[in-house]
């Protein structure tokens, strides 16, 4: 066996082990969601069992249904992602292309906001929202999500805008296209992969967020990440229903990833490909 083939085999084996480690909790939760509570608590754990859909029926249509909470998560994550991209794209374009007086300071501010620990901000956020009467509202939670998703999206998009050759934009400007038309018709089609990557990350952060949702939300706004704790109490934990709820909470994210898979791969590799071209 040649050295190159041996290295390939070793890398594939390492990748398979890492994939198995990552996939095991998800597969175990999937199996648990089809078990009865008796099968879940059986010792030793049962791998062969009679599957049931009762847990999904209870989670979707039972007394503690997660459907309203899934709707809350869709509203919060969807609106947060849309508004974030609406503001982040022109901001990232300006930082990457325009000569602004405070460009360096703005870039440092965007990066510095990512270093702030969320637990240190939760009390000020709570006091501010309480003062303006926006606790337990969609608007209040979305505004808070924007404070950490917007800097992240700008920081991520700037690198994609900087990879676009300036000659393409300059040619459009010479044809009297204007900044907005050049951005819309020339630049944005070139960074679709980067926008897809940013969309996925921003949506994931908003969908999976728990700390701000549990403190700043309440009865009216209760995302699914918080509502799943209905199945955990001091007396017992309903593991089967909790696993079914987790699978339902993961489904929209997995679906979104599959739909945007091609753009995500292209967006994650475009910087490396262009970087390699410049070095060559």
Secondary structure, 3 states (H helix, E strand, C coil): CCHHHHHHHHHHHHHHHHHHHHHHHHHHHHHHHCCCHHHHCCCCCCCCCCCCCHHHHHHHHCCCCCHHHHHHHHHHHHHHHHHHHHHHHHHHHHHHHCCCCCHHHHHHHHHHHHHCCHHHHHHHHHHHHHHHCCCCCHHHHHHHHHHHHHHHHHHHHHHHHHCCCHHHHHHHHHCCCHHHHHHHHHHHHHCHHHHHHHHHHHHHHHHHCCHHHHHHCCCCCCCHHHHHHHHECCCCECHHHHHHHHHHHHHHHHHHHHHCHHHHHHHHHHHHHHHHHHHC
